[in-house]
Structure formats: structure tokens, C-alpha cells
Amino acid sequence: MDDLAALDALRSLSQASRLDAFKLLVRHTPKGLPAGEIALMLDVPQNTMSSHLGILHRAGLVKAEREGRSIIYRADLDRLRALMLFLVKDCCGASADLTRPLVAELSLCWGPAK
């Protein structure tokens, strides 16, 4: 990921409803959710939510796929991973002692290794 792509992704997440929608979609991975359901769950007007989802889609953070009459939105976890790596890759001079707490905190998201 380059600086411009990272800035675009961060800019798209810098609004409360968009950040909430993205976090909701991450929680509903891999199934995804239709735009109307996202709007209802977040108590945001449907047309406003469609606009927010369009911004997230253009930034590459969500994917949209038509299923029948609905468009299902899914978080793009590959893009999220790329953004996170972009933000921390040069962190702390690559010192394992300094990055270990971050890795430990993130590993809690997935539980113990199997």
C-alpha cells in the first residue's frame, strides 16, 4: 500500500457512521450484510448509508456484490491487513521488544494458535 491509498482508506474511516459500518461489516465477515440492514442496525437513513458505503467501497475497504435484489457489502480484510501493516511496518525500528505488545494484543482477536 502506498501513502495515497492509505490516506484514502483513513479518510474514509474518519467519519463516525462509516467507521461504525466498517466495524459492523468486519464482525459479519464473511457473510456480509445488505445496505438496508446496515442502515437499520446503525440507525442511519438508507440513502445516507448508501453514500457512506460507496465511500468505503471506493477506498477499497468494502466489497459489494449483487445477490438478487440486494447488494451485499463485505469488509475487505486483505485491504484492512494492508492498511494495518502500512501503519506499523516501520514502527519502532523493527524492534521485537517494542512490537511484541502490539502483536500480542492483536493475537487476542483470534484466540490461541491451533
Residue frames as qw, qx, qy, qz and C-alpha x, y, z in Angstrom:
[[0.000, 0.892, 0.453, 0.000, 0.00, 0.00, 0.00],
 [0.421, 0.317, -0.021, 0.850, 1.30, 3.45, -0.83],
 [0.086, -0.191, -0.395, 0.895, 0.78, 6.74, 1.00],
 [0.356, -0.016, -0.240, -0.903, -2.13, 7.88, -1.20],
 [0.592, -0.229, -0.714, -0.296, -4.06, 4.62, -0.79],
 [0.408, -0.271, -0.695, 0.526, -3.50, 4.69, 2.97],
 [0.058, 0.124, 0.185, -0.973, -4.68, 8.30, 3.16],
 [0.483, -0.119, -0.470, -0.729, -7.80, 7.43, 1.14],
 [0.583, -0.282, -0.762, 0.010, -8.60, 4.50, 3.44],
 [0.303, -0.258, -0.556, 0.730, -8.00, 6.51, 6.59],
 [0.198, 0.017, -0.064, -0.978, -10.06, 9.42, 5.24],
 [0.543, -0.222, -0.602, -0.542, -12.95, 7.07, 4.51],
 [0.583, -0.347, -0.701, 0.219, -12.86, 5.79, 8.10],
 [0.233, 0.013, -0.345, 0.909, -12.67, 9.26, 9.62],
 [0.456, -0.257, -0.119, -0.844, -16.44, 9.69, 9.85],
 [0.416, -0.197, 0.723, -0.515, -18.38, 8.03, 12.70],
 [0.831, 0.235, 0.233, -0.446, -21.10, 6.28, 10.65],
 [0.706, 0.534, -0.457, -0.091, -18.59, 4.95, 8.14],
 [0.072, 0.454, -0.824, 0.332, -16.33, 3.67, 10.90],
 [0.602, -0.046, 0.596, -0.529, -19.33, 2.03, 12.59],
 [0.850, 0.385, -0.043, -0.356, -20.41, 0.45, 9.29],
 [0.515, 0.549, -0.656, 0.056, -16.93, -0.89, 8.61],
 [0.168, -0.328, 0.821, -0.436, -16.62, -2.36, 12.12],
 [0.754, 0.125, 0.382, -0.520, -20.07, -3.94, 11.72],
 [0.804, 0.477, -0.279, -0.221, -19.04, -5.49, 8.42],
 [0.233, 0.504, -0.802, 0.221, -15.84, -6.85, 9.96],
 [0.441, -0.148, 0.729, -0.503, -17.97, -8.52, 12.65],
 [0.799, 0.322, 0.322, -0.392, -20.18, -10.04, 9.94],
 [0.345, 0.586, -0.679, -0.277, -17.33, -11.43, 7.86],
 [0.186, -0.118, 0.614, 0.758, -17.53, -13.44, 5.64],
 [0.241, 0.576, 0.781, -0.023, -21.33, -13.36, 5.25],
 [0.088, 0.137, 0.219, 0.962, -21.68, -9.59, 4.84],
 [0.140, 0.564, 0.633, -0.512, -24.84, -7.52, 5.09],
 [0.270, 0.652, 0.509, 0.493, -27.19, -5.72, 2.73],
 [0.162, 0.306, -0.081, 0.935, -27.07, -1.92, 2.81],
 [0.487, -0.546, -0.254, -0.632, -30.60, -1.62, 4.21],
 [0.813, -0.432, -0.375, 0.105, -29.80, -3.89, 7.13],
 [0.547, 0.029, -0.247, 0.799, -26.64, -1.93, 7.90],
 [0.099, -0.438, -0.075, -0.890, -28.67, 1.29, 7.88],
 [0.677, -0.546, -0.314, -0.380, -31.27, -0.19, 10.25],
 [0.810, -0.279, -0.367, 0.363, -28.68, -1.63, 12.63],
 [0.459, -0.034, -0.159, 0.874, -26.85, 1.69, 12.84],
 [0.028, 0.806, 0.500, -0.317, -29.98, 3.89, 12.75],
 [0.132, -0.410, 0.337, 0.837, -28.77, 5.81, 9.70],
 [0.640, 0.554, 0.126, -0.518, -31.08, 6.78, 6.80],
 [0.855, 0.171, 0.450, 0.193, -30.70, 4.32, 3.91],
 [0.551, 0.798, 0.044, 0.241, -29.68, 6.91, 1.33],
 [0.176, -0.887, 0.409, -0.125, -27.03, 8.28, 3.71],
 [0.744, -0.348, 0.567, 0.067, -25.73, 4.77, 4.40],
 [0.815, 0.469, 0.279, 0.195, -25.54, 4.03, 0.68],
 [0.275, 0.914, -0.201, 0.219, -23.36, 7.11, 0.29],
 [0.452, -0.712, 0.529, -0.094, -21.13, 6.03, 3.19],
 [0.860, -0.033, 0.500, 0.098, -20.78, 2.52, 1.78],
 [0.667, 0.716, 0.079, 0.190, -19.86, 3.99, -1.61],
 [0.001, -0.900, 0.401, -0.173, -17.03, 5.94, 0.02],
 [0.648, -0.455, 0.610, -0.039, -15.77, 2.83, 1.81],
 [0.866, 0.322, 0.371, 0.094, -16.04, 0.87, -1.43],
 [0.490, 0.844, -0.113, 0.187, -14.05, 3.43, -3.44],
 [0.209, -0.795, 0.545, -0.166, -11.36, 3.34, -0.73],
 [0.591, 0.296, -0.749, -0.046, -11.19, -0.44, -1.20],
 [0.182, -0.273, 0.761, -0.560, -12.26, -1.27, 2.35],
 [0.632, 0.196, 0.621, -0.420, -15.52, -2.96, 1.39],
 [0.012, -0.023, 0.831, 0.556, -16.62, -5.14, -1.48],
 [0.569, 0.268, 0.267, -0.730, -20.11, -5.01, -2.93],
 [0.001, 0.034, -0.933, -0.359, -21.81, -7.94, -4.64],
 [0.600, -0.007, -0.104, -0.793, -25.31, -8.09, -6.04],
 [0.029, 0.069, 0.992, -0.100, -27.35, -11.02, -4.73],
 [0.072, 0.638, 0.766, 0.039, -30.82, -10.96, -6.21],
 [0.035, 0.878, 0.289, 0.379, -32.33, -7.57, -5.49],
 [0.510, -0.848, 0.042, 0.136, -29.86, -6.73, -2.73],
 [0.501, 0.658, -0.435, 0.357, -26.29, -5.55, -2.73],
 [0.841, -0.497, -0.138, 0.161, -24.31, -7.37, -0.07],
 [0.150, 0.860, -0.386, 0.298, -21.40, -5.48, 1.45],
 [0.922, -0.259, -0.152, 0.245, -18.40, -7.25, 2.94],
 [0.287, -0.879, 0.329, 0.191, -15.32, -5.89, 4.66],
 [0.772, 0.529, -0.314, 0.161, -12.19, -6.42, 2.58],
 [0.755, -0.630, 0.127, 0.130, -9.92, -7.95, 5.21],
 [0.781, 0.170, 0.137, 0.585, -6.98, -8.08, 2.80],
 [0.197, 0.733, 0.063, 0.648, -7.18, -4.30, 2.42],
 [0.554, -0.805, 0.027, -0.211, -7.54, -3.88, 6.19],
 [0.880, -0.291, 0.112, 0.359, -4.45, -6.02, 6.72],
 [0.592, 0.431, 0.115, 0.671, -2.53, -3.96, 4.15],
 [0.114, -0.846, -0.027, -0.521, -3.54, -0.74, 5.91],
 [0.732, -0.677, 0.078, -0.019, -2.54, -2.06, 9.32],
 [0.852, -0.053, 0.136, 0.503, 0.80, -3.28, 8.01],
 [0.365, 0.674, 0.092, 0.636, 1.39, 0.06, 6.30],
 [0.332, -0.864, 0.017, -0.378, 0.83, 1.84, 9.61],
 [0.714, -0.644, 0.275, -0.027, 3.12, -0.36, 11.71],
 [0.918, 0.304, -0.062, 0.246, 5.67, -1.80, 9.30],
 [0.468, 0.538, -0.298, 0.635, 8.33, 0.80, 10.07],
 [0.551, -0.772, -0.038, -0.316, 7.30, 1.05, 13.70],
 [0.705, -0.665, 0.248, -0.018, 9.84, 1.10, 16.45],
 [0.105, 0.711, -0.679, -0.149, 12.87, 0.42, 14.25],
 [0.803, 0.119, -0.543, -0.215, 11.65, -3.17, 13.82],
 [0.040, -0.381, 0.778, -0.498, 12.49, -3.84, 17.48],
 [0.511, -0.247, -0.808, -0.161, 10.82, -7.08, 18.59],
 [0.251, -0.278, -0.668, 0.643, 10.64, -5.81, 22.18],
 [0.177, 0.238, 0.119, -0.948, 8.64, -2.79, 21.10],
 [0.511, 0.062, -0.480, -0.710, 6.34, -4.54, 18.62],
 [0.238, -0.076, -0.961, 0.121, 5.67, -7.66, 20.73],
 [0.191, 0.314, 0.622, -0.691, 2.87, -5.96, 22.78],
 [0.483, 0.354, -0.179, -0.781, 1.07, -4.96, 19.59],
 [0.461, 0.153, -0.820, -0.303, 1.29, -8.47, 18.18],
 [0.090, -0.133, -0.905, 0.393, 0.13, -9.94, 21.50],
 [0.335, 0.338, 0.358, -0.804, -2.87, -7.60, 21.59],
 [0.543, 0.321, -0.409, -0.659, -3.84, -8.47, 18.02],
 [0.303, 0.104, -0.945, -0.070, -3.47, -12.19, 18.66],
 [0.240, 0.177, 0.724, -0.622, -6.29, -11.93, 21.22],
 [0.553, 0.314, -0.115, -0.763, -8.65, -11.36, 18.28],
 [0.686, 0.254, -0.600, -0.324, -8.09, -14.91, 17.07],
 [0.878, -0.410, 0.146, -0.201, -7.53, -16.79, 20.31],
 [0.530, -0.540, 0.623, 0.197, -4.75, -19.27, 20.93],
 [0.373, 0.491, -0.665, -0.421, -2.91, -20.78, 17.96],
 [0.914, -0.014, 0.281, -0.293, -4.10, -24.22, 16.98]]
